Amino acid sequence: MFHYIDIKPDWTTENELRFMCGLALQMGFEDILEIGCWNGRATVHFLQMGRVTVIDTFEGSNEQVHKEYFRKYGPEALYKEFEGNITNECQNYDYAWPTIMRSRSDTALDQLASEGKKFNLIFIDGSHEYEDVKSDIEKAFKLLKKPGVIFFDDLNWPDVARAVKESALDVKNYDGKLGFFMYF
Ligand SMILES: C[S@@+](CC[C@H](N)C(=O)[O-])C[C@H]1O[C@@H](n2cnc3c(N)ncnc32)[C@H](O)[C@@H]1O
């Protein structure tokens, strides 16, 4: 079962969520990792699929829209908003509470690897900076289960597209915003 929840902002579009969760449902992908979750818009959909781990500093990036958010609402607002959205869904639908890693992705991904964790759906949607994206991809690939899939959001950002292209993974959909790599 999948139900769509319209939490704003819809940086991850409804179509993207339907596509990722549709695949997860069809394939029985239950171990899900989201790198960069903001206020939990995608997370509340992934929770419907299975066990979810999220990584985020909850401090935003060096982007204008993020800076404005924290200037307006303060440094703890994003984590509180995320927690509120997750609480609503977990209480209403009895989903399992996600594992929340409040940290930079490089550190958190290393920790997951050292614990031997593996995921069959990884959504990379954190930093848009070239070096960070390269690191996220390299570390995420080591955490990918077979069968599995990595989704790359924001390929319309030149630095993100460059980092993904250089990863030498066979990623589909460079013409769009959301690309993916299948590992079967
Ligand atoms: C585009 S938003 C994520 C959107 C979210 N996936 C959604 O569906 O709405 C990017 C997130 O990445 C986080 N972020 C940026 N750089 C990061 C880093 N190096 N490590 C961890 N999180 C980071 C930001 O705090 C922000 O919440």
The ligand as a Tripos MOL2 file, in Angstrom:
@<TRIPOS>MOLECULE
LIG
   27    29     1     0     0
SMALL
NO_CHARGES

@<TRIPOS>ATOM
      1 C1         17.2810   18.8120   -0.7790 C.3       1 LIG1
      2 S1         17.2290   18.5810    0.9350 S.3       1 LIG1
      3 C2         16.5390   16.9690    1.0830 C.3       1 LIG1
      4 C3         15.1040   16.8740    0.6320 C.3       1 LIG1
      5 C4         14.3620   15.6250    1.0680 C.3       1 LIG1
      6 N1         15.0070   14.4000    0.6230 N.3       1 LIG1
      7 C5         12.9330   15.6620    0.5740 C.2       1 LIG1
      8 O1         12.4810   14.7020   -0.0490 O.co2     1 LIG1
      9 O2         12.2290   16.6540    0.8170 O.co2     1 LIG1
     10 C6         18.9180   18.3510    1.3340 C.3       1 LIG1
     11 C7         19.2060   17.9840    2.7840 C.3       1 LIG1
     12 O3         20.5650   17.5620    2.8720 O.3       1 LIG1
     13 C8         21.1110   17.9910    4.1090 C.3       1 LIG1
     14 N2         22.5670   18.0270    3.9390 N.ar      1 LIG1
     15 C9         23.3030   18.8550    3.1540 C.ar      1 LIG1
     16 N3         24.5970   18.5430    3.2030 N.ar      1 LIG1
     17 C10        24.7020   17.4840    4.0370 C.ar      1 LIG1
     18 C11        25.8060   16.6810    4.5000 C.ar      1 LIG1
     19 N4         27.0550   16.8950    4.0860 N.pl3     1 LIG1
     20 N5         25.5290   15.6630    5.3470 N.ar      1 LIG1
     21 C12        24.2570   15.4190    5.7690 C.ar      1 LIG1
     22 N6         23.1860   16.1330    5.3640 N.ar      1 LIG1
     23 C13        23.4140   17.1440    4.5150 C.ar      1 LIG1
     24 C14        20.4570   19.3210    4.3940 C.3       1 LIG1
     25 O4         20.4320   19.6030    5.7780 O.3       1 LIG1
     26 C15        19.0680   19.1230    3.7810 C.3       1 LIG1
     27 O5         18.1380   18.7520    4.7720 O.3       1 LIG1
@<TRIPOS>BOND
     1     1     2 1
     2     2     3 1
     3     2    10 1
     4     3     4 1
     5     4     5 1
     6     5     6 1
     7     5     7 1
     8     7     8 2
     9     7     9 1
    10    10    11 1
    11    11    12 1
    12    11    26 1
    13    12    13 1
    14    13    14 1
    15    13    24 1
    16    14    15 ar
    17    14    23 ar
    18    15    16 ar
    19    16    17 ar
    20    17    18 ar
    21    17    23 ar
    22    18    19 1
    23    18    20 ar
    24    20    21 ar
    25    21    22 ar
    26    22    23 ar
    27    24    25 1
    28    24    26 1
    29    26    27 1
@<TRIPOS>SUBSTRUCTURE
     1 LIG1         1 GROUP 0 **** ****
